[in-house]
Amino acid sequence: MKIYTKTGDKGTTALFGGTRVHKHHLRIECYGTVDELNSHIGLIRDQKISANSKKELLRIQHELFTLGAMLLHRPRKKHLKVEKKDLTFQK
């Protein structure tokens, strides 16, 4: 099945909200990488691992979904703030 957006392909893609950026824009690369990471975590969660590990991986996936959504919105003057607690693994 073919999908047509009727916006043409001029080497750009739309962010949520309509802002257009080049397809090679760092923002596009970032949300693609975040999506790939989320996919790999999903594969790991499907393995025989502890329930606690699955729970923690699910938490990480939720954070990655949020990050991906933030990357899809048009850039704002306010930047993301990543804190140390966001980067540590909690047992």
Stockholm file with secondary structure:
# STOCKHOLM 1.0

chainA/1-91         MKIYTKTGDKGTTALFGGTRVHKHHLRIECYGTVDELNSHIGLIRDQKISANSKKELLRIQHELFTLGAMLLHRPRKKHLKVEKKDLTFQK
#=GR chainA/1-91 SS CCCCCSSCCSSEEECBTSCEEETTCHHHHHHHHHHHHHHHHHHHHTSSCCHHHHHHHHHHHHHHHHHHHHHHBCCCSSCCCCCHHHHSCCC
#=GC SS_cons        CCCCCSSCCSSEEECBTSCEEETTCHHHHHHHHHHHHHHHHHHHHTSSCCHHHHHHHHHHHHHHHHHHHHHHBCCCSSCCCCCHHHHSCCC
//
